[in-house]
Amino acid sequence: MLNVTFDTVLINGSVGTGKTTTAERLGGELERCGIPGAVIDVDWLRRSWPAPPGDPFGTALALENMQAIASNFRRAGARVIVVATVVESLEELRRASGALASRRLLHVRLTTTPDAAISRLTRRHADDKVILHWHLQRHAGLAGILDRAGFTDELRIDTTEKQAIEVGREILTTIVE
């Protein structure tokens, strides 16, 4: 079996950069390599309403759910947990790492051009103009927040011209020896 250098891969980025699709592809690549693992899309772990006061994105609930699910996955034998999420600060990254019981986390930051994000988001939300508008506004604002967050140990990948499988394989080469 191949040696993995990270037990957690956290895929971060603004909306429309390909986090979920990349996490799915990386999970598939790990499975093909025979490396036990799991994929978590944190959007589903916070999907409840109404949002608690002061926590519009359900971060506290997402962290609680990540902790429970990661514990179950690790107990079931996962050597690598791949997580698609948004962390906006070093403190959020630290809290996510703790919730995931990560011994060695690779923080991957996906980026894309505004035009590519617009195209992806328009395809994804073509049937709901209100949600599309929110995501289009959120992309630019969130990209700026992530640029200013002070992340220093990230693997940064521009997904503008890359297929998700290429991005997944690029991450795989970073975590497998």
Backbone as CSV, one residue per row, in Angstrom:
resi,resn,N_x,N_y,N_z,CA_x,CA_y,CA_z,C_x,C_y,C_z
1,MET,0.837,-1.176,0.000,0.000,0.000,0.000,0.883,1.241,0.000
2,LEU,0.452,2.264,-0.698,1.194,3.511,-0.779,1.197,4.239,0.563
3,ASN,2.255,4.996,0.806,2.359,5.801,2.012,1.731,7.167,1.762
4,VAL,0.908,7.619,2.702,0.321,8.953,2.598,0.970,9.859,3.633
5,THR,1.268,11.082,3.223,1.959,12.020,4.095,1.009,12.938,4.849
6,PHE,-0.261,12.936,4.493,-1.272,13.743,5.167,-2.460,12.844,5.493
7,ASP,-3.077,13.053,6.659,-4.269,12.277,6.996,-5.555,13.041,6.692
8,THR,-5.414,14.310,6.341,-6.570,15.142,6.019,-6.200,16.087,4.888
9,VAL,-7.089,16.204,3.916,-6.940,17.193,2.845,-8.166,18.088,2.916
10,LEU,-7.959,19.347,3.263,-9.051,20.305,3.333,-9.002,21.174,2.082
11,ILE,-10.027,21.052,1.255,-10.098,21.789,-0.011,-10.958,23.022,0.214
12,ASN,-10.330,24.175,0.094,-10.919,25.472,0.406,-10.979,26.312,-0.865
13,GLY,-11.843,27.282,-0.900,-11.905,28.194,-2.038,-13.241,28.893,-2.080
14,SER,-13.319,29.913,-2.884,-14.573,30.643,-3.041,-15.593,29.771,-3.759
15,VAL,-16.833,30.225,-3.802,-17.868,29.485,-4.524,-17.505,29.453,-6.006
16,GLY,-17.733,28.315,-6.632,-17.472,28.187,-8.062,-16.061,27.787,-8.430
17,THR,-15.230,27.469,-7.446,-13.849,27.088,-7.758,-13.682,25.588,-7.970
18,GLY,-14.677,24.791,-7.572,-14.608,23.351,-7.817,-14.277,22.499,-6.612
19,LYS,-14.562,22.981,-5.415,-14.197,22.250,-4.197,-14.839,20.864,-4.118
20,THR,-16.151,20.819,-4.261,-16.863,19.545,-4.114,-16.468,18.554,-5.197
21,THR,-16.431,19.013,-6.432,-16.077,18.125,-7.542,-14.652,17.615,-7.387
22,THR,-13.740,18.487,-6.984,-12.355,18.072,-6.765,-12.269,17.053,-5.633
23,ALA,-12.995,17.281,-4.546,-12.983,16.327,-3.428,-13.472,14.958,-3.886
24,GLU,-14.528,14.944,-4.685,-15.040,13.671,-5.201,-14.001,12.970,-6.073
25,ARG,-13.337,13.722,-6.948,-12.327,13.123,-7.832,-11.129,12.628,-7.042
26,LEU,-10.669,13.413,-6.062,-9.548,12.980,-5.231,-9.923,11.717,-4.462
27,GLY,-11.134,11.668,-3.931,-11.590,10.453,-3.252,-11.541,9.247,-4.170
28,GLY,-11.976,9.424,-5.409,-11.921,8.330,-6.384,-10.501,7.885,-6.667
29,GLU,-9.587,8.833,-6.770,-8.180,8.501,-7.014,-7.580,7.750,-5.821
30,LEU,-7.892,8.183,-4.611,-7.404,7.478,-3.426,-7.934,6.049,-3.396
31,GLU,-9.198,5.883,-3.735,-9.792,4.542,-3.762,-9.099,3.667,-4.796
32,ARG,-8.830,4.212,-5.989,-8.131,3.446,-7.030,-6.731,3.038,-6.586
33,CYS,-6.107,3.861,-5.751,-4.772,3.543,-5.238,-4.822,2.567,-4.062
34,GLY,-6.011,2.211,-3.623,-6.147,1.292,-2.499,-5.927,1.939,-1.146
35,ILE,-6.064,3.256,-1.073,-5.869,3.980,0.182,-7.233,4.208,0.830
36,PRO,-7.477,3.613,1.993,-8.763,3.796,2.660,-8.998,5.270,2.998
37,GLY,-10.183,5.746,2.703,-10.467,7.148,2.954,-11.941,7.455,2.939
38,ALA,-12.234,8.743,3.002,-13.609,9.223,3.006,-13.621,10.650,2.483
39,VAL,-14.780,11.061,1.973,-14.978,12.424,1.485,-16.133,13.042,2.262
40,ILE,-15.923,14.265,2.735,-16.963,15.016,3.440,-17.192,16.332,2.703
41,ASP,-18.435,16.585,2.308,-18.828,17.888,1.768,-19.514,18.634,2.905
42,VAL,-18.822,19.595,3.472,-19.299,20.271,4.677,-20.581,21.063,4.424
43,ASP,-20.845,21.460,3.191,-22.103,22.166,2.917,-23.303,21.377,3.434
44,TRP,-23.255,20.056,3.310,-24.378,19.233,3.764,-24.411,19.101,5.279
45,LEU,-23.289,19.328,5.942,-23.245,19.215,7.401,-23.781,20.462,8.090
46,ARG,-23.911,21.548,7.336,-24.428,22.791,7.902,-25.810,23.127,7.346
47,ARG,-26.348,22.280,6.492,-27.598,22.580,5.776,-28.806,22.399,6.689
48,SER,-29.119,23.448,7.417,-30.310,23.475,8.262,-30.804,24.917,8.309
49,TRP,-32.035,25.083,8.716,-32.602,26.432,8.752,-33.590,26.505,9.892
50,PRO,-33.764,27.692,10.416,-33.040,28.924,10.099,-31.635,28.885,10.704
51,ALA,-30.771,29.724,10.184,-29.410,29.814,10.722,-29.476,30.388,12.139
52,PRO,-28.613,29.894,13.020,-28.604,30.442,14.378,-28.170,31.909,14.377
53,PRO,-28.662,32.690,15.318,-28.246,34.097,15.403,-26.725,34.205,15.518
54,GLY,-26.142,35.071,14.731,-24.705,35.300,14.782,-23.867,34.269,14.055
55,ASP,-24.492,33.291,13.431,-23.759,32.237,12.717,-24.469,31.946,11.391
56,PRO,-24.411,32.898,10.451,-25.207,32.776,9.221,-24.858,31.570,8.358
57,PHE,-23.657,31.037,8.497,-23.249,29.899,7.676,-23.252,28.577,8.452
58,GLY,-23.760,28.585,9.671,-23.864,27.352,10.445,-22.528,26.723,10.770
59,THR,-21.535,27.541,11.045,-20.182,27.041,11.280,-20.099,26.143,12.510
60,ALA,-20.749,26.536,13.599,-20.676,25.728,14.825,-21.271,24.339,14.597
61,LEU,-22.422,24.272,13.948,-23.045,22.984,13.656,-22.165,22.156,12.723
62,ALA,-21.590,22.805,11.722,-20.708,22.094,10.787,-19.521,21.479,11.523
63,LEU,-18.924,22.220,12.450,-17.782,21.695,13.206,-18.186,20.505,14.072
64,GLU,-19.338,20.598,14.733,-19.817,19.472,15.542,-20.036,18.238,14.672
65,ASN,-20.667,18.434,13.528,-20.932,17.308,12.630,-19.642,16.745,12.040
66,MET,-18.694,17.625,11.683,-17.400,17.148,11.172,-16.711,16.270,12.202
67,GLN,-16.734,16.710,13.456,-16.067,15.945,14.507,-16.670,14.546,14.625
68,ALA,-17.987,14.464,14.647,-18.652,13.164,14.787,-18.391,12.269,13.579
69,ILE,-18.531,12.828,12.395,-18.381,12.024,11.177,-16.929,11.615,10.960
70,ALA,-15.993,12.543,11.182,-14.578,12.199,11.015,-14.180,11.095,11.988
71,SER,-14.669,11.178,13.210,-14.373,10.137,14.199,-14.865,8.774,13.708
72,ASN,-16.066,8.743,13.171,-16.612,7.485,12.648,-15.797,6.975,11.463
73,PHE,-15.435,7.870,10.551,-14.639,7.460,9.387,-13.274,6.929,9.819
74,ARG,-12.623,7.606,10.754,-11.297,7.158,11.197,-11.405,5.807,11.910
75,ARG,-12.434,5.645,12.737,-12.647,4.366,13.422,-12.893,3.243,12.410
76,ALA,-13.513,3.586,11.273,-13.788,2.587,10.230,-12.568,2.315,9.348
77,GLY,-11.456,3.033,9.599,-10.220,2.733,8.883,-9.757,3.753,7.866
78,ALA,-10.420,4.895,7.768,-9.987,5.917,6.803,-8.601,6.432,7.166
79,ARG,-7.683,6.353,6.213,-6.339,6.910,6.408,-6.268,8.353,5.950
80,VAL,-7.143,8.725,5.012,-7.192,10.102,4.514,-8.654,10.537,4.464
81,ILE,-8.934,11.683,5.071,-10.260,12.286,4.949,-10.118,13.527,4.087
82,VAL,-10.905,13.570,3.023,-10.914,14.694,2.084,-12.143,15.534,2.407
83,VAL,-11.934,16.829,2.619,-13.008,17.713,3.057,-13.141,18.884,2.092
84,ALA,-14.350,19.094,1.581,-14.656,20.274,0.766,-15.404,21.259,1.651
85,THR,-14.844,22.448,1.814,-15.467,23.444,2.690,-14.899,24.824,2.398
86,VAL,-15.394,25.796,3.121,-14.821,27.137,3.104,-14.369,27.452,4.520
87,VAL,-13.105,27.800,4.674,-12.606,28.354,5.930,-12.048,29.728,5.600
88,GLU,-12.530,30.733,6.318,-12.217,32.117,5.978,-11.050,32.695,6.755
89,SER,-10.521,31.966,7.731,-9.455,32.524,8.559,-8.560,31.408,9.083
90,LEU,-7.408,31.812,9.605,-6.503,30.845,10.228,-7.173,30.180,11.428
91,GLU,-7.957,30.936,12.182,-8.660,30.375,13.337,-9.682,29.330,12.893
92,GLU,-10.432,29.599,11.833,-11.383,28.604,11.320,-10.655,27.353,10.834
93,LEU,-9.497,27.536,10.218,-8.711,26.386,9.758,-8.241,25.554,10.947
94,ARG,-7.797,26.215,11.999,-7.364,25.517,13.213,-8.530,24.738,13.828
95,ARG,-9.700,25.370,13.890,-10.877,24.709,14.465,-11.309,23.512,13.613
96,ALA,-11.254,23.657,12.304,-11.612,22.539,11.416,-10.628,21.389,11.597
97,SER,-9.342,21.707,11.674,-8.325,20.675,11.871,-8.574,19.912,13.168
98,GLY,-8.924,20.635,14.224,-9.232,19.993,15.498,-10.466,19.110,15.418
99,ALA,-11.514,19.606,14.773,-12.751,18.829,14.635,-12.513,17.550,13.845
100,LEU,-11.603,17.611,12.894,-11.303,16.454,12.050,-10.265,15.524,12.676
101,ALA,-9.778,15.875,13.871,-8.742,15.104,14.566,-7.559,14.841,13.643
102,SER,-7.167,15.884,12.944,-6.094,15.759,11.961,-4.729,15.828,12.635
103,ARG,-3.876,14.885,12.299,-2.491,14.929,12.754,-1.639,15.728,11.774
104,ARG,-1.979,15.632,10.483,-1.237,16.374,9.453,-2.217,16.728,8.340
105,LEU,-2.566,17.998,8.262,-3.575,18.485,7.326,-2.919,19.225,6.175
106,LEU,-3.337,18.904,4.957,-2.939,19.670,3.777,-4.081,20.610,3.450
107,HIS,-3.795,21.903,3.485,-4.785,22.926,3.142,-4.606,23.268,1.666
108,VAL,-5.622,22.950,0.868,-5.595,23.216,-0.571,-6.523,24.384,-0.844
109,ARG,-6.015,25.406,-1.498,-6.827,26.574,-1.855,-7.032,26.575,-3.356
110,LEU,-8.285,26.419,-3.778,-8.625,26.485,-5.194,-9.010,27.912,-5.553
111,THR,-8.550,28.349,-6.721,-8.910,29.666,-7.238,-9.367,29.509,-8.683
112,THR,-10.015,30.516,-9.181,-10.408,30.557,-10.586,-10.636,32.009,-10.969
113,THR,-10.668,32.278,-12.248,-10.936,33.642,-12.695,-12.405,33.981,-12.456
114,PRO,-12.720,35.267,-12.332,-14.128,35.651,-12.188,-14.995,35.142,-13.340
115,ASP,-14.489,35.196,-14.570,-15.281,34.723,-15.713,-15.589,33.235,-15.611
116,ALA,-14.607,32.437,-15.200,-14.843,30.996,-15.047,-15.852,30.735,-13.935
117,ALA,-15.747,31.475,-12.840,-16.703,31.306,-11.737,-18.112,31.672,-12.186
118,ILE,-18.242,32.760,-12.925,-19.559,33.173,-13.430,-20.153,32.079,-14.300
119,SER,-19.349,31.520,-15.183,-19.826,30.459,-16.072,-20.279,29.232,-15.276
120,ARG,-19.471,28.805,-14.333,-19.806,27.623,-13.527,-21.061,27.858,-12.684
121,LEU,-21.101,29.008,-12.033,-22.239,29.304,-11.162,-23.527,29.477,-11.960
122,THR,-23.426,30.052,-13.155,-24.605,30.223,-14.003,-25.161,28.868,-14.421
123,ARG,-24.279,27.932,-14.755,-24.744,26.574,-15.090,-25.382,25.902,-13.878
124,ARG,-24.753,26.058,-12.734,-25.221,25.382,-11.525,-26.565,25.925,-11.032
125,HIS,-26.764,27.241,-11.155,-27.949,27.875,-10.564,-28.847,28.535,-11.608
126,ALA,-28.840,28.022,-12.818,-29.619,28.627,-13.904,-31.112,28.679,-13.601
127,ASP,-31.594,27.776,-12.787,-33.035,27.714,-12.524,-33.493,28.594,-11.361
128,ASP,-32.563,29.291,-10.696,-32.939,30.143,-9.568,-32.097,31.415,-9.588
129,LYS,-32.666,32.461,-10.127,-31.928,33.722,-10.305,-31.519,34.362,-8.979
130,VAL,-32.326,34.201,-7.937,-31.985,34.784,-6.636,-30.740,34.100,-6.065
131,ILE,-30.734,32.784,-6.100,-29.572,32.036,-5.601,-28.351,32.311,-6.475
132,LEU,-28.542,32.379,-7.780,-27.431,32.704,-8.683,-26.835,34.060,-8.321
133,HIS,-27.673,35.064,-8.139,-27.183,36.410,-7.811,-26.382,36.383,-6.504
134,TRP,-26.899,35.676,-5.496,-26.193,35.595,-4.222,-24.809,34.972,-4.418
135,HIS,-24.737,33.863,-5.161,-23.458,33.185,-5.380,-22.490,34.047,-6.190
136,LEU,-22.999,34.760,-7.176,-22.124,35.638,-7.966,-21.538,36.734,-7.084
137,GLN,-22.348,37.305,-6.201,-21.845,38.326,-5.280,-20.867,37.712,-4.273
138,ARG,-21.191,36.543,-3.803,-20.365,35.881,-2.787,-18.995,35.494,-3.333
139,HIS,-18.920,35.107,-4.609,-17.640,34.673,-5.167,-16.566,35.743,-4.987
140,ALA,-16.838,36.939,-5.466,-15.823,37.999,-5.410,-15.489,38.369,-3.967
141,GLY,-16.505,38.525,-3.138,-16.265,38.895,-1.747,-15.471,37.843,-0.996
142,LEU,-15.842,36.589,-1.183,-15.152,35.500,-0.496,-13.729,35.327,-1.015
143,ALA,-13.530,35.476,-2.312,-12.168,35.384,-2.862,-11.262,36.417,-2.194
144,GLY,-11.784,37.621,-1.997,-11.012,38.663,-1.320,-10.707,38.313,0.128
145,ILE,-11.700,37.788,0.828,-11.499,37.367,2.223,-10.394,36.317,2.299
146,LEU,-10.437,35.337,1.404,-9.432,34.268,1.417,-8.048,34.801,1.053
147,ASP,-7.993,35.765,0.134,-6.705,36.371,-0.227,-6.065,37.068,0.973
148,ARG,-6.891,37.652,1.828,-6.386,38.416,2.977,-6.259,37.582,4.252
149,ALA,-6.610,36.308,4.203,-6.686,35.488,5.421,-5.329,35.167,6.041
150,GLY,-4.267,35.250,5.276,-2.943,34.974,5.826,-2.543,33.514,5.815
151,PHE,-3.206,32.703,5.003,-2.811,31.300,4.890,-1.404,31.234,4.301
152,THR,-0.525,30.454,4.932,0.855,30.381,4.452,1.265,28.983,4.014
153,ASP,0.545,27.979,4.461,0.968,26.606,4.183,0.046,25.902,3.202
154,GLU,-0.582,26.671,2.353,-1.556,26.074,1.442,-0.919,25.624,0.133
155,LEU,-1.557,24.622,-0.469,-1.273,24.259,-1.852,-2.311,25.015,-2.660
156,ARG,-1.871,25.941,-3.486,-2.799,26.801,-4.233,-2.864,26.316,-5.674
157,ILE,-4.088,26.061,-6.163,-4.279,25.545,-7.519,-5.322,26.389,-8.233
158,ASP,-4.953,26.925,-9.387,-5.888,27.663,-10.236,-6.647,26.650,-11.085
159,THR,-7.957,26.587,-10.913,-8.783,25.594,-11.604,-9.390,26.116,-12.905
160,THR,-9.036,27.324,-13.296,-9.675,27.956,-14.456,-9.638,27.073,-15.692
161,GLU,-8.485,26.532,-16.015,-8.312,25.752,-17.246,-8.129,24.260,-16.979
162,LYS,-8.395,23.816,-15.756,-8.149,22.413,-15.409,-9.454,21.678,-15.145
163,GLN,-9.484,20.427,-15.549,-10.584,19.540,-15.203,-10.392,19.084,-13.752
164,ALA,-11.486,18.758,-13.101,-11.419,18.351,-11.694,-10.511,17.137,-11.493
165,ILE,-10.503,16.212,-12.430,-9.650,15.030,-12.296,-8.172,15.425,-12.297
166,GLU,-7.805,16.442,-13.085,-6.421,16.929,-13.088,-6.061,17.521,-11.735
167,VAL,-6.972,18.295,-11.181,-6.734,18.916,-9.880,-6.622,17.828,-8.810
168,GLY,-7.514,16.848,-8.854,-7.454,15.740,-7.903,-6.132,15.000,-7.973
169,ARG,-5.667,14.753,-9.179,-4.383,14.044,-9.336,-3.210,14.894,-8.872
170,GLU,-3.291,16.205,-9.075,-2.232,17.097,-8.585,-2.151,17.031,-7.059
171,ILE,-3.290,17.027,-6.413,-3.310,16.905,-4.953,-2.786,15.533,-4.540
172,LEU,-3.200,14.500,-5.244,-2.759,13.136,-4.937,-1.236,13.037,-4.937
173,THR,-0.579,13.643,-5.924,0.886,13.568,-5.980,1.537,14.275,-4.795
174,THR,0.819,15.196,-4.180,1.338,15.892,-3.007,1.222,15.048,-1.746
175,ILE,0.213,14.187,-1.678,-0.035,13.466,-0.423,0.435,12.017,-0.422
176,VAL,0.834,11.495,-1.580,1.228,10.085,-1.673,2.710,9.983,-2.003
177,GLU,3.390,9.074,-1.319,4.813,8.820,-1.612,4.955,7.496,-2.321
